[in-house]
Amino acid sequence: MTARVLITPEAEAVVNQLRDRYGPLMFHQSGGCCDGSQPMCFEKDDFKTGDSDVKLGEIAGCEFYMSRDQFEYWQHTQLTIDVVPGRGASFSLEIPLGVRFVTKSRLYTADEAADLEAVS
């Protein structure tokens, strides 16, 4: 199966650092408020998903969600979550560390698109 969302080793190291401090985590790709379309990391129970969200998969042991409307635009791309120096303006947990998560994307190949993981 082709994964819909991946994570770089650098971003995974930040996730592990955050997990050590906060416990179980989850991601939600924001829909455009504040930082535009930025992946945000929350304590697992601090962000409530609903019928308007889809689960794309898991990265570094964290569920990754996106709003269904936004997924319509991103469904043909594989997302890779990375981390860069700088401070975003969101509520994401990595902000005090002086880094922020970013989403990189690329179109699936025809073979990958035919073998995609299902969203839920």
PyMOL commands that set and color helices and strands:
alter all, ss='L'
color gray80, all
select helices_A, chain A and resi 9-22+68-74+95-97+110-113
alter helices_A, ss='H'
color red, helices_A
select strands_A, chain A and resi 5-7+25-29+39-43+53-59+62-67+77-85+99-107
alter strands_A, ss='S'
color yellow, strands_A
deselect
rebuild
show_as cartoon
